[in-house]
């Protein structure tokens, strides 16, 4: 599980095996998104998550998946997916 809190994703880098479902939870009073960084072709595209909202995605392919919050672009993190 990953979380958005205090305008940061935690953990900043999450390492999981292919086939793992990751769920993000917004614990901030402000809305956040979980969105693949532009130009990466990544699959993450949540809507705005308000407090206690969640978003899940199952990573099927190994790779590095950088993401950010489109509302607060300085809020970034990465999912590392291993075979």
N, CA, C and O atoms as a Maestro MAE file, in Angstrom:
{
 s_m_m2io_version
 :::
 2.0.0
}

f_m_ct {
 s_m_title
 :::
 protein
 m_atom[332] {
  # First column is atom index #
  i_m_mmod_type
  r_m_x_coord
  r_m_y_coord
  r_m_z_coord
  i_m_residue_number
  s_m_chain_name
  s_m_pdb_residue_name
  s_m_pdb_atom_name
  i_m_atomic_number
  :::
  1 25 0.838 -1.180 0.000 1 A "UNK " " N  " 7
  2 3 0.000 0.000 0.000 1 A "UNK " " CA " 6
  3 2 0.881 1.241 0.000 1 A "UNK " " C  " 6
  4 15 1.933 1.274 0.638 1 A "UNK " " O  " 8
  5 25 0.441 2.241 -0.712 2 A "UNK " " N  " 7
  6 3 1.112 3.529 -0.740 2 A "UNK " " CA " 6
  7 2 0.118 4.572 -0.233 2 A "UNK " " C  " 6
  8 15 -1.093 4.350 -0.253 2 A "UNK " " O  " 8
  9 25 0.636 5.701 0.218 3 A "UNK " " N  " 7
  10 3 -0.242 6.736 0.751 3 A "UNK " " CA " 6
  11 2 0.219 8.102 0.309 3 A "UNK " " C  " 6
  12 15 1.405 8.332 0.075 3 A "UNK " " O  " 8
  13 25 -0.745 9.016 0.197 4 A "UNK " " N  " 7
  14 3 -0.452 10.425 -0.028 4 A "UNK " " CA " 6
  15 2 -0.738 11.141 1.283 4 A "UNK " " C  " 6
  16 15 -1.859 11.107 1.792 4 A "UNK " " O  " 8
  17 25 0.287 11.789 1.822 5 A "UNK " " N  " 7
  18 3 0.144 12.480 3.092 5 A "UNK " " CA " 6
  19 2 1.174 13.590 3.164 5 A "UNK " " C  " 6
  20 15 2.327 13.397 2.779 5 A "UNK " " O  " 8
  21 25 0.770 14.741 3.648 6 A "UNK " " N  " 7
  22 3 1.671 15.888 3.791 6 A "UNK " " CA " 6
  23 2 2.337 16.228 2.465 6 A "UNK " " C  " 6
  24 15 3.523 16.554 2.422 6 A "UNK " " O  " 8
  25 25 1.559 16.148 1.374 7 A "UNK " " N  " 7
  26 3 2.033 16.470 0.029 7 A "UNK " " CA " 6
  27 2 3.227 15.626 -0.384 7 A "UNK " " C  " 6
  28 15 4.151 16.114 -1.034 7 A "UNK " " O  " 8
  29 25 3.200 14.342 0.003 8 A "UNK " " N  " 7
  30 3 4.240 13.394 -0.400 8 A "UNK " " CA " 6
  31 2 3.627 12.000 -0.503 8 A "UNK " " C  " 6
  32 15 2.710 11.656 0.244 8 A "UNK " " O  " 8
  33 25 4.142 11.208 -1.434 9 A "UNK " " N  " 7
  34 3 3.755 9.806 -1.499 9 A "UNK " " CA " 6
  35 2 4.696 9.013 -0.606 9 A "UNK " " C  " 6
  36 15 5.891 9.298 -0.531 9 A "UNK " " O  " 8
  37 25 4.145 8.025 0.062 10 A "UNK " " N  " 7
  38 3 4.954 7.198 0.940 10 A "UNK " " CA " 6
  39 2 4.611 5.737 0.689 10 A "UNK " " C  " 6
  40 15 3.442 5.357 0.749 10 A "UNK " " O  " 8
  41 25 5.615 4.917 0.409 11 A "UNK " " N  " 7
  42 3 7.033 5.259 0.304 11 A "UNK " " CA " 6
  43 2 7.328 5.971 -1.011 11 A "UNK " " C  " 6
  44 15 6.543 5.893 -1.957 11 A "UNK " " O  " 8
  45 25 8.462 6.665 -1.066 12 A "UNK " " N  " 7
  46 3 8.857 7.373 -2.284 12 A "UNK " " CA " 6
  47 2 9.180 6.395 -3.405 12 A "UNK " " C  " 6
  48 15 8.949 6.693 -4.577 12 A "UNK " " O  " 8
  49 25 9.711 5.233 -3.053 13 A "UNK " " N  " 7
  50 3 9.941 4.149 -4.007 13 A "UNK " " CA " 6
  51 2 9.375 2.874 -3.405 13 A "UNK " " C  " 6
  52 15 9.759 2.461 -2.310 13 A "UNK " " O  " 8
  53 25 8.464 2.263 -4.131 14 A "UNK " " N  " 7
  54 3 7.839 1.021 -3.701 14 A "UNK " " CA " 6
  55 2 8.274 -0.078 -4.659 14 A "UNK " " C  " 6
  56 15 8.114 0.064 -5.871 14 A "UNK " " O  " 8
  57 25 8.821 -1.172 -4.137 15 A "UNK " " N  " 7
  58 3 9.254 -2.288 -4.972 15 A "UNK " " CA " 6
  59 2 8.305 -3.459 -4.753 15 A "UNK " " C  " 6
  60 15 8.091 -3.905 -3.625 15 A "UNK " " O  " 8
  61 25 7.733 -3.954 -5.869 16 A "UNK " " N  " 7
  62 3 6.786 -5.069 -5.810 16 A "UNK " " CA " 6
  63 2 7.101 -6.058 -6.927 16 A "UNK " " C  " 6
  64 15 7.803 -5.721 -7.880 16 A "UNK " " O  " 8
  65 25 6.584 -7.269 -6.810 17 A "UNK " " N  " 7
  66 3 6.718 -8.275 -7.865 17 A "UNK " " CA " 6
  67 2 5.593 -8.090 -8.877 17 A "UNK " " C  " 6
  68 15 4.506 -7.627 -8.532 17 A "UNK " " O  " 8
  69 25 5.866 -8.460 -10.141 18 A "UNK " " N  " 7
  70 3 4.835 -8.419 -11.181 18 A "UNK " " CA " 6
  71 2 3.634 -9.223 -10.702 18 A "UNK " " C  " 6
  72 15 3.787 -10.288 -10.103 18 A "UNK " " O  " 8
  73 25 2.445 -8.708 -10.969 19 A "UNK " " N  " 7
  74 3 1.219 -9.342 -10.527 19 A "UNK " " CA " 6
  75 2 0.677 -8.778 -9.230 19 A "UNK " " C  " 6
  76 15 -0.393 -9.182 -8.775 19 A "UNK " " O  " 8
  77 25 1.415 -7.834 -8.622 20 A "UNK " " N  " 7
  78 3 0.994 -7.241 -7.352 20 A "UNK " " CA " 6
  79 2 0.018 -6.095 -7.591 20 A "UNK " " C  " 6
  80 15 0.223 -5.245 -8.458 20 A "UNK " " O  " 8
  81 25 -1.043 -6.099 -6.801 21 A "UNK " " N  " 7
  82 3 -2.005 -4.995 -6.812 21 A "UNK " " CA " 6
  83 2 -1.555 -3.982 -5.757 21 A "UNK " " C  " 6
  84 15 -1.398 -4.319 -4.583 21 A "UNK " " O  " 8
  85 25 -1.352 -2.747 -6.191 22 A "UNK " " N  " 7
  86 3 -0.955 -1.667 -5.282 22 A "UNK " " CA " 6
  87 2 -2.167 -0.762 -5.088 22 A "UNK " " C  " 6
  88 15 -2.845 -0.398 -6.048 22 A "UNK " " O  " 8
  89 25 -2.427 -0.405 -3.835 23 A "UNK " " N  " 7
  90 3 -3.523 0.504 -3.516 23 A "UNK " " CA " 6
  91 2 -2.958 1.743 -2.849 23 A "UNK " " C  " 6
  92 15 -2.207 1.653 -1.877 23 A "UNK " " O  " 8
  93 25 -3.324 2.894 -3.378 24 A "UNK " " N  " 7
  94 3 -2.950 4.173 -2.802 24 A "UNK " " CA " 6
  95 2 -4.115 4.677 -1.974 24 A "UNK " " C  " 6
  96 15 -5.272 4.493 -2.353 24 A "UNK " " O  " 8
  97 25 -3.828 5.303 -0.858 25 A "UNK " " N  " 7
  98 3 -4.843 5.884 0.007 25 A "UNK " " CA " 6
  99 2 -4.464 7.332 0.281 25 A "UNK " " C  " 6
  100 15 -3.327 7.623 0.651 25 A "UNK " " O  " 8
  101 25 -5.409 8.232 0.102 26 A "UNK " " N  " 7
  102 3 -5.145 9.635 0.384 26 A "UNK " " CA " 6
  103 2 -5.496 9.927 1.835 26 A "UNK " " C  " 6
  104 15 -6.666 9.893 2.217 26 A "UNK " " O  " 8
  105 25 -4.491 10.211 2.632 27 A "UNK " " N  " 7
  106 3 -4.712 10.550 4.034 27 A "UNK " " CA " 6
  107 2 -4.576 12.048 4.299 27 A "UNK " " C  " 6
  108 15 -4.605 12.491 5.447 27 A "UNK " " O  " 8
  109 25 -4.427 12.821 3.225 28 A "UNK " " N  " 7
  110 3 -4.338 14.278 3.330 28 A "UNK " " CA " 6
  111 2 -5.735 14.898 3.302 28 A "UNK " " C  " 6
  112 15 -6.674 14.284 2.796 28 A "UNK " " O  " 8
  113 25 -5.877 16.108 3.841 29 A "UNK " " N  " 7
  114 3 -7.147 16.822 3.698 29 A "UNK " " CA " 6
  115 2 -7.323 17.395 2.285 29 A "UNK " " C  " 6
  116 15 -8.429 17.787 1.914 29 A "UNK " " O  " 8
  117 25 -6.242 17.447 1.496 30 A "UNK " " N  " 7
  118 3 -6.297 17.951 0.125 30 A "UNK " " CA " 6
  119 2 -6.394 16.789 -0.861 30 A "UNK " " C  " 6
  120 15 -5.919 15.689 -0.580 30 A "UNK " " O  " 8
  121 25 -7.003 17.036 -2.000 31 A "UNK " " N  " 7
  122 3 -7.129 16.013 -3.040 31 A "UNK " " CA " 6
  123 2 -5.785 15.779 -3.722 31 A "UNK " " C  " 6
  124 15 -4.963 16.690 -3.824 31 A "UNK " " O  " 8
  125 25 -5.568 14.542 -4.190 32 A "UNK " " N  " 7
  126 3 -4.369 14.163 -4.938 32 A "UNK " " CA " 6
  127 2 -4.765 13.206 -6.052 32 A "UNK " " C  " 6
  128 15 -5.824 12.581 -6.002 32 A "UNK " " O  " 8
  129 25 -3.898 13.099 -7.063 33 A "UNK " " N  " 7
  130 3 -4.075 12.076 -8.095 33 A "UNK " " CA " 6
  131 2 -2.860 11.161 -8.081 33 A "UNK " " C  " 6
  132 15 -1.816 11.496 -7.522 33 A "UNK " " O  " 8
  133 25 -3.018 10.003 -8.703 34 A "UNK " " N  " 7
  134 3 -1.913 9.074 -8.936 34 A "UNK " " CA " 6
  135 2 -1.856 8.946 -10.452 34 A "UNK " " C  " 6
  136 15 -2.685 8.266 -11.057 34 A "UNK " " O  " 8
  137 25 -0.867 9.605 -11.067 35 A "UNK " " N  " 7
  138 3 -0.817 9.720 -12.523 35 A "UNK " " CA " 6
  139 2 0.590 9.432 -13.029 35 A "UNK " " C  " 6
  140 15 1.565 9.995 -12.532 35 A "UNK " " O  " 8
  141 25 0.687 8.549 -14.023 36 A "UNK " " N  " 7
  142 3 1.996 8.267 -14.629 36 A "UNK " " CA " 6
  143 2 2.579 9.552 -15.176 36 A "UNK " " C  " 6
  144 15 1.864 10.382 -15.738 36 A "UNK " " O  " 8
  145 25 3.895 9.715 -15.006 37 A "UNK " " N  " 7
  146 3 4.554 10.910 -15.534 37 A "UNK " " CA " 6
  147 2 4.423 10.954 -17.046 37 A "UNK " " C  " 6
  148 15 4.500 9.923 -17.714 37 A "UNK " " O  " 8
  149 25 4.227 12.144 -17.578 38 A "UNK " " N  " 7
  150 3 4.080 12.328 -19.019 38 A "UNK " " CA " 6
  151 2 5.307 11.823 -19.742 38 A "UNK " " C  " 6
  152 15 6.437 12.000 -19.287 38 A "UNK " " O  " 8
  153 25 5.062 11.185 -20.885 39 A "UNK " " N  " 7
  154 3 6.151 10.699 -21.704 39 A "UNK " " CA " 6
  155 2 6.635 9.316 -21.316 39 A "UNK " " C  " 6
  156 15 7.505 8.759 -21.985 39 A "UNK " " O  " 8
  157 25 6.079 8.742 -20.231 40 A "UNK " " N  " 7
  158 3 6.523 7.412 -19.807 40 A "UNK " " CA " 6
  159 2 5.633 6.311 -20.361 40 A "UNK " " C  " 6
  160 15 6.003 5.137 -20.333 40 A "UNK " " O  " 8
  161 25 4.458 6.685 -20.864 41 A "UNK " " N  " 7
  162 3 3.525 5.677 -21.350 41 A "UNK " " CA " 6
  163 2 2.961 4.823 -20.234 41 A "UNK " " C  " 6
  164 15 2.419 3.746 -20.482 41 A "UNK " " O  " 8
  165 25 3.089 5.301 -19.001 42 A "UNK " " N  " 7
  166 3 2.648 4.527 -17.845 42 A "UNK " " CA " 6
  167 2 1.136 4.412 -17.735 42 A "UNK " " C  " 6
  168 15 0.397 5.185 -18.344 42 A "UNK " " O  " 8
  169 25 0.685 3.440 -16.951 43 A "UNK " " N  " 7
  170 3 -0.739 3.116 -16.882 43 A "UNK " " CA " 6
  171 2 -1.544 3.812 -15.783 43 A "UNK " " C  " 6
  172 15 -2.759 3.624 -15.712 43 A "UNK " " O  " 8
  173 25 -0.912 4.598 -14.939 44 A "UNK " " N  " 7
  174 3 -1.604 5.145 -13.774 44 A "UNK " " CA " 6
  175 2 -2.372 6.413 -14.125 44 A "UNK " " C  " 6
  176 15 -1.801 7.383 -14.623 44 A "UNK " " O  " 8
  177 25 -3.689 6.390 -13.854 45 A "UNK " " N  " 7
  178 3 -4.531 7.527 -14.198 45 A "UNK " " CA " 6
  179 2 -5.733 7.599 -13.255 45 A "UNK " " C  " 6
  180 15 -6.861 7.317 -13.659 45 A "UNK " " O  " 8
  181 25 -5.494 7.970 -12.024 46 A "UNK " " N  " 7
  182 3 -6.624 8.091 -11.096 46 A "UNK " " CA " 6
  183 2 -7.310 9.430 -11.310 46 A "UNK " " C  " 6
  184 15 -6.732 10.350 -11.888 46 A "UNK " " O  " 8
  185 25 -8.523 9.529 -10.848 47 A "UNK " " N  " 7
  186 3 -9.172 10.818 -10.738 47 A "UNK " " CA " 6
  187 2 -8.671 11.481 -9.466 47 A "UNK " " C  " 6
  188 15 -7.771 10.965 -8.803 47 A "UNK " " O  " 8
  189 25 -9.245 12.611 -9.130 48 A "UNK " " N  " 7
  190 3 -8.871 13.289 -7.887 48 A "UNK " " CA " 6
  191 2 -9.368 12.462 -6.710 48 A "UNK " " C  " 6
  192 15 -10.554 12.145 -6.615 48 A "UNK " " O  " 8
  193 25 -8.450 12.117 -5.817 49 A "UNK " " N  " 7
  194 3 -8.780 11.340 -4.627 49 A "UNK " " CA " 6
  195 2 -8.926 12.288 -3.452 49 A "UNK " " C  " 6
  196 15 -7.971 12.973 -3.084 49 A "UNK " " O  " 8
  197 25 -10.113 12.335 -2.861 50 A "UNK " " N  " 7
  198 3 -10.295 13.155 -1.677 50 A "UNK " " CA " 6
  199 2 -9.886 12.338 -0.449 50 A "UNK " " C  " 6
  200 15 -9.511 11.172 -0.574 50 A "UNK " " O  " 8
  201 25 -9.957 12.938 0.717 51 A "UNK " " N  " 7
  202 3 -9.521 12.278 1.944 51 A "UNK " " CA " 6
  203 2 -10.170 10.901 2.093 51 A "UNK " " C  " 6
  204 15 -11.387 10.753 1.982 51 A "UNK " " O  " 8
  205 25 -9.333 9.907 2.346 52 A "UNK " " N  " 7
  206 3 -9.703 8.501 2.543 52 A "UNK " " CA " 6
  207 2 -10.109 7.768 1.262 52 A "UNK " " C  " 6
  208 15 -10.458 6.589 1.324 52 A "UNK " " O  " 8
  209 25 -10.075 8.430 0.108 53 A "UNK " " N  " 7
  210 3 -10.315 7.732 -1.157 53 A "UNK " " CA " 6
  211 2 -9.114 6.851 -1.476 53 A "UNK " " C  " 6
  212 15 -7.998 7.114 -1.027 53 A "UNK " " O  " 8
  213 25 -9.358 5.800 -2.261 54 A "UNK " " N  " 7
  214 3 -8.284 4.907 -2.675 54 A "UNK " " CA " 6
  215 2 -8.307 4.717 -4.183 54 A "UNK " " C  " 6
  216 15 -9.318 4.951 -4.846 54 A "UNK " " O  " 8
  217 25 -7.167 4.287 -4.704 55 A "UNK " " N  " 7
  218 3 -7.000 3.952 -6.116 55 A "UNK " " CA " 6
  219 2 -6.094 2.736 -6.164 55 A "UNK " " C  " 6
  220 15 -5.079 2.686 -5.469 55 A "UNK " " O  " 8
  221 25 -6.459 1.748 -6.986 56 A "UNK " " N  " 7
  222 3 -5.666 0.521 -7.088 56 A "UNK " " CA " 6
  223 2 -5.287 0.243 -8.526 56 A "UNK " " C  " 6
  224 15 -6.010 0.592 -9.460 56 A "UNK " " O  " 8
  225 25 -4.137 -0.394 -8.686 57 A "UNK " " N  " 7
  226 3 -3.671 -0.828 -10.000 57 A "UNK " " CA " 6
  227 2 -2.832 -2.092 -9.808 57 A "UNK " " C  " 6
  228 15 -2.024 -2.174 -8.884 57 A "UNK " " O  " 8
  229 25 -3.033 -3.079 -10.693 58 A "UNK " " N  " 7
  230 3 -2.231 -4.297 -10.655 58 A "UNK " " CA " 6
  231 2 -1.138 -4.196 -11.704 58 A "UNK " " C  " 6
  232 15 -1.421 -4.062 -12.895 58 A "UNK " " O  " 8
  233 25 0.109 -4.261 -11.262 59 A "UNK " " N  " 7
  234 3 1.266 -4.167 -12.141 59 A "UNK " " CA " 6
  235 2 1.582 -5.560 -12.692 59 A "UNK " " C  " 6
  236 15 1.926 -6.469 -11.935 59 A "UNK " " O  " 8
  237 25 1.465 -5.720 -14.003 60 A "UNK " " N  " 7
  238 3 1.672 -7.038 -14.619 60 A "UNK " " CA " 6
  239 2 3.029 -7.189 -15.282 60 A "UNK " " C  " 6
  240 15 3.484 -8.311 -15.505 60 A "UNK " " O  " 8
  241 25 3.679 -6.084 -15.601 61 A "UNK " " N  " 7
  242 3 4.960 -6.146 -16.314 61 A "UNK " " CA " 6
  243 2 6.076 -5.513 -15.489 61 A "UNK " " C  " 6
  244 15 5.885 -4.449 -14.900 61 A "UNK " " O  " 8
  245 25 7.246 -6.166 -15.442 62 A "UNK " " N  " 7
  246 3 8.383 -5.559 -14.749 62 A "UNK " " CA " 6
  247 2 8.757 -4.214 -15.382 62 A "UNK " " C  " 6
  248 15 8.580 -4.005 -16.582 62 A "UNK " " O  " 8
  249 25 9.270 -3.323 -14.559 63 A "UNK " " N  " 7
  250 3 9.708 -2.023 -15.055 63 A "UNK " " CA " 6
  251 2 9.687 -0.982 -13.957 63 A "UNK " " C  " 6
  252 15 9.408 -1.280 -12.795 63 A "UNK " " O  " 8
  253 25 9.986 0.241 -14.347 64 A "UNK " " N  " 7
  254 3 9.993 1.381 -13.445 64 A "UNK " " CA " 6
  255 2 8.843 2.291 -13.837 64 A "UNK " " C  " 6
  256 15 8.728 2.690 -14.996 64 A "UNK " " O  " 8
  257 25 8.001 2.617 -12.883 65 A "UNK " " N  " 7
  258 3 6.787 3.393 -13.128 65 A "UNK " " CA " 6
  259 2 6.798 4.664 -12.289 65 A "UNK " " C  " 6
  260 15 6.304 4.655 -11.162 65 A "UNK " " O  " 8
  261 25 7.353 5.765 -12.817 66 A "UNK " " N  " 7
  262 3 7.318 7.029 -12.085 66 A "UNK " " CA " 6
  263 2 5.922 7.647 -12.175 66 A "UNK " " C  " 6
  264 15 5.264 7.565 -13.212 66 A "UNK " " O  " 8
  265 25 5.480 8.260 -11.086 67 A "UNK " " N  " 7
  266 3 4.170 8.896 -11.084 67 A "UNK " " CA " 6
  267 2 4.193 10.164 -10.246 67 A "UNK " " C  " 6
  268 15 5.141 10.431 -9.509 67 A "UNK " " O  " 8
  269 25 3.121 10.938 -10.380 68 A "UNK " " N  " 7
  270 3 3.032 12.210 -9.658 68 A "UNK " " CA " 6
  271 2 1.566 12.573 -9.439 68 A "UNK " " C  " 6
  272 15 0.664 11.898 -9.936 68 A "UNK " " O  " 8
  273 25 1.350 13.625 -8.705 69 A "UNK " " N  " 7
  274 3 0.017 14.187 -8.496 69 A "UNK " " CA " 6
  275 2 -0.144 15.349 -9.464 69 A "UNK " " C  " 6
  276 15 0.651 16.288 -9.444 69 A "UNK " " O  " 8
  277 25 -1.176 15.292 -10.320 70 A "UNK " " N  " 7
  278 3 -1.359 16.369 -11.296 70 A "UNK " " CA " 6
  279 2 -1.785 17.681 -10.632 70 A "UNK " " C  " 6
  280 15 -1.601 18.755 -11.204 70 A "UNK " " O  " 8
  281 25 -2.347 17.593 -9.442 71 A "UNK " " N  " 7
  282 3 -2.769 18.797 -8.717 71 A "UNK " " CA " 6
  283 2 -1.570 19.460 -8.044 71 A "UNK " " C  " 6
  284 15 -1.488 20.686 -7.970 71 A "UNK " " O  " 8
  285 25 -0.647 18.644 -7.559 72 A "UNK " " N  " 7
  286 3 0.570 19.117 -6.882 72 A "UNK " " CA " 6
  287 2 1.764 18.426 -7.545 72 A "UNK " " C  " 6
  288 15 2.264 17.437 -7.009 72 A "UNK " " O  " 8
  289 25 2.237 18.921 -8.702 73 A "UNK " " N  " 7
  290 3 3.246 18.227 -9.501 73 A "UNK " " CA " 6
  291 2 4.574 17.957 -8.807 73 A "UNK " " C  " 6
  292 15 5.363 17.143 -9.286 73 A "UNK " " O  " 8
  293 25 4.832 18.619 -7.698 74 A "UNK " " N  " 7
  294 3 6.064 18.366 -6.940 74 A "UNK " " CA " 6
  295 2 5.944 17.090 -6.098 74 A "UNK " " C  " 6
  296 15 6.932 16.637 -5.518 74 A "UNK " " O  " 8
  297 25 4.746 16.513 -6.028 75 A "UNK " " N  " 7
  298 3 4.497 15.279 -5.276 75 A "UNK " " CA " 6
  299 2 4.734 14.106 -6.211 75 A "UNK " " C  " 6
  300 15 3.905 13.818 -7.075 75 A "UNK " " O  " 8
  301 25 5.864 13.426 -6.042 76 A "UNK " " N  " 7
  302 3 6.270 12.369 -6.969 76 A "UNK " " CA " 6
  303 2 6.705 11.111 -6.220 76 A "UNK " " C  " 6
  304 15 7.030 11.151 -5.033 76 A "UNK " " O  " 8
  305 25 6.702 10.001 -6.942 77 A "UNK " " N  " 7
  306 3 7.193 8.731 -6.397 77 A "UNK " " CA " 6
  307 2 7.378 7.759 -7.551 77 A "UNK " " C  " 6
  308 15 7.135 8.095 -8.710 77 A "UNK " " O  " 8
  309 25 7.815 6.541 -7.217 78 A "UNK " " N  " 7
  310 3 8.092 5.529 -8.233 78 A "UNK " " CA " 6
  311 2 7.701 4.147 -7.715 78 A "UNK " " C  " 6
  312 15 7.896 3.825 -6.543 78 A "UNK " " O  " 8
  313 25 7.145 3.340 -8.617 79 A "UNK " " N  " 7
  314 3 6.931 1.914 -8.326 79 A "UNK " " CA " 6
  315 2 7.919 1.145 -9.179 79 A "UNK " " C  " 6
  316 15 7.960 1.311 -10.398 79 A "UNK " " O  " 8
  317 25 8.718 0.300 -8.537 80 A "UNK " " N  " 7
  318 3 9.668 -0.591 -9.211 80 A "UNK " " CA " 6
  319 2 9.035 -1.980 -9.209 80 A "UNK " " C  " 6
  320 15 8.723 -2.522 -8.149 80 A "UNK " " O  " 8
  321 25 8.845 -2.557 -10.403 81 A "UNK " " N  " 7
  322 3 8.203 -3.864 -10.509 81 A "UNK " " CA " 6
  323 2 9.259 -4.861 -10.982 81 A "UNK " " C  " 6
  324 15 9.873 -4.681 -12.033 81 A "UNK " " O  " 8
  325 25 9.458 -5.911 -10.192 82 A "UNK " " N  " 7
  326 3 10.437 -6.952 -10.509 82 A "UNK " " CA " 6
  327 2 9.715 -8.196 -11.035 82 A "UNK " " C  " 6
  328 15 8.520 -8.369 -10.795 82 A "UNK " " O  " 8
  329 25 10.440 -9.060 -11.752 83 A "UNK " " N  " 7
  330 3 9.792 -10.277 -12.278 83 A "UNK " " CA " 6
  331 2 9.302 -11.199 -11.161 83 A "UNK " " C  " 6
  332 15 8.738 -12.258 -11.437 83 A "UNK " " O  " 8
  :::
 }
 m_bond[331] {
  # First column is bond index #
  i_m_from
  i_m_to
  i_m_order
  :::
  1 1 2 1
  2 2 3 1
  3 3 4 2
  4 3 5 1
  5 5 6 1
  6 6 7 1
  7 7 8 2
  8 7 9 1
  9 9 10 1
  10 10 11 1
  11 11 12 2
  12 11 13 1
  13 13 14 1
  14 14 15 1
  15 15 16 2
  16 15 17 1
  17 17 18 1
  18 18 19 1
  19 19 20 2
  20 19 21 1
  21 21 22 1
  22 22 23 1
  23 23 24 2
  24 23 25 1
  25 25 26 1
  26 26 27 1
  27 27 28 2
  28 27 29 1
  29 29 30 1
  30 30 31 1
  31 31 32 2
  32 31 33 1
  33 33 34 1
  34 34 35 1
  35 35 36 2
  36 35 37 1
  37 37 38 1
  38 38 39 1
  39 39 40 2
  40 39 41 1
  41 41 42 1
  42 42 43 1
  43 43 44 2
  44 43 45 1
  45 45 46 1
  46 46 47 1
  47 47 48 2
  48 47 49 1
  49 49 50 1
  50 50 51 1
  51 51 52 2
  52 51 53 1
  53 53 54 1
  54 54 55 1
  55 55 56 2
  56 55 57 1
  57 57 58 1
  58 58 59 1
  59 59 60 2
  60 59 61 1
  61 61 62 1
  62 62 63 1
  63 63 64 2
  64 63 65 1
  65 65 66 1
  66 66 67 1
  67 67 68 2
  68 67 69 1
  69 69 70 1
  70 70 71 1
  71 71 72 2
  72 71 73 1
  73 73 74 1
  74 74 75 1
  75 75 76 2
  76 75 77 1
  77 77 78 1
  78 78 79 1
  79 79 80 2
  80 79 81 1
  81 81 82 1
  82 82 83 1
  83 83 84 2
  84 83 85 1
  85 85 86 1
  86 86 87 1
  87 87 88 2
  88 87 89 1
  89 89 90 1
  90 90 91 1
  91 91 92 2
  92 91 93 1
  93 93 94 1
  94 94 95 1
  95 95 96 2
  96 95 97 1
  97 97 98 1
  98 98 99 1
  99 99 100 2
  100 99 101 1
  101 101 102 1
  102 102 103 1
  103 103 104 2
  104 103 105 1
  105 105 106 1
  106 106 107 1
  107 107 108 2
  108 107 109 1
  109 109 110 1
  110 110 111 1
  111 111 112 2
  112 111 113 1
  113 113 114 1
  114 114 115 1
  115 115 116 2
  116 115 117 1
  117 117 118 1
  118 118 119 1
  119 119 120 2
  120 119 121 1
  121 121 122 1
  122 122 123 1
  123 123 124 2
  124 123 125 1
  125 125 126 1
  126 126 127 1
  127 127 128 2
  128 127 129 1
  129 129 130 1
  130 130 131 1
  131 131 132 2
  132 131 133 1
  133 133 134 1
  134 134 135 1
  135 135 136 2
  136 135 137 1
  137 137 138 1
  138 138 139 1
  139 139 140 2
  140 139 141 1
  141 141 142 1
  142 142 143 1
  143 143 144 2
  144 143 145 1
  145 145 146 1
  146 146 147 1
  147 147 148 2
  148 147 149 1
  149 149 150 1
  150 150 151 1
  151 151 152 2
  152 151 153 1
  153 153 154 1
  154 154 155 1
  155 155 156 2
  156 155 157 1
  157 157 158 1
  158 158 159 1
  159 159 160 2
  160 159 161 1
  161 161 162 1
  162 162 163 1
  163 163 164 2
  164 163 165 1
  165 165 166 1
  166 166 167 1
  167 167 168 2
  168 167 169 1
  169 169 170 1
  170 170 171 1
  171 171 172 2
  172 171 173 1
  173 173 174 1
  174 174 175 1
  175 175 176 2
  176 175 177 1
  177 177 178 1
  178 178 179 1
  179 179 180 2
  180 179 181 1
  181 181 182 1
  182 182 183 1
  183 183 184 2
  184 183 185 1
  185 185 186 1
  186 186 187 1
  187 187 188 2
  188 187 189 1
  189 189 190 1
  190 190 191 1
  191 191 192 2
  192 191 193 1
  193 193 194 1
  194 194 195 1
  195 195 196 2
  196 195 197 1
  197 197 198 1
  198 198 199 1
  199 199 200 2
  200 199 201 1
  201 201 202 1
  202 202 203 1
  203 203 204 2
  204 203 205 1
  205 205 206 1
  206 206 207 1
  207 207 208 2
  208 207 209 1
  209 209 210 1
  210 210 211 1
  211 211 212 2
  212 211 213 1
  213 213 214 1
  214 214 215 1
  215 215 216 2
  216 215 217 1
  217 217 218 1
  218 218 219 1
  219 219 220 2
  220 219 221 1
  221 221 222 1
  222 222 223 1
  223 223 224 2
  224 223 225 1
  225 225 226 1
  226 226 227 1
  227 227 228 2
  228 227 229 1
  229 229 230 1
  230 230 231 1
  231 231 232 2
  232 231 233 1
  233 233 234 1
  234 234 235 1
  235 235 236 2
  236 235 237 1
  237 237 238 1
  238 238 239 1
  239 239 240 2
  240 239 241 1
  241 241 242 1
  242 242 243 1
  243 243 244 2
  244 243 245 1
  245 245 246 1
  246 246 247 1
  247 247 248 2
  248 247 249 1
  249 249 250 1
  250 250 251 1
  251 251 252 2
  252 251 253 1
  253 253 254 1
  254 254 255 1
  255 255 256 2
  256 255 257 1
  257 257 258 1
  258 258 259 1
  259 259 260 2
  260 259 261 1
  261 261 262 1
  262 262 263 1
  263 263 264 2
  264 263 265 1
  265 265 266 1
  266 266 267 1
  267 267 268 2
  268 267 269 1
  269 269 270 1
  270 270 271 1
  271 271 272 2
  272 271 273 1
  273 273 274 1
  274 274 275 1
  275 275 276 2
  276 275 277 1
  277 277 278 1
  278 278 279 1
  279 279 280 2
  280 279 281 1
  281 281 282 1
  282 282 283 1
  283 283 284 2
  284 283 285 1
  285 285 286 1
  286 286 287 1
  287 287 288 2
  288 287 289 1
  289 289 290 1
  290 290 291 1
  291 291 292 2
  292 291 293 1
  293 293 294 1
  294 294 295 1
  295 295 296 2
  296 295 297 1
  297 297 298 1
  298 298 299 1
  299 299 300 2
  300 299 301 1
  301 301 302 1
  302 302 303 1
  303 303 304 2
  304 303 305 1
  305 305 306 1
  306 306 307 1
  307 307 308 2
  308 307 309 1
  309 309 310 1
  310 310 311 1
  311 311 312 2
  312 311 313 1
  313 313 314 1
  314 314 315 1
  315 315 316 2
  316 315 317 1
  317 317 318 1
  318 318 319 1
  319 319 320 2
  320 319 321 1
  321 321 322 1
  322 322 323 1
  323 323 324 2
  324 323 325 1
  325 325 326 1
  326 326 327 1
  327 327 328 2
  328 327 329 1
  329 329 330 1
  330 330 331 1
  331 331 332 2
  :::
 }
}
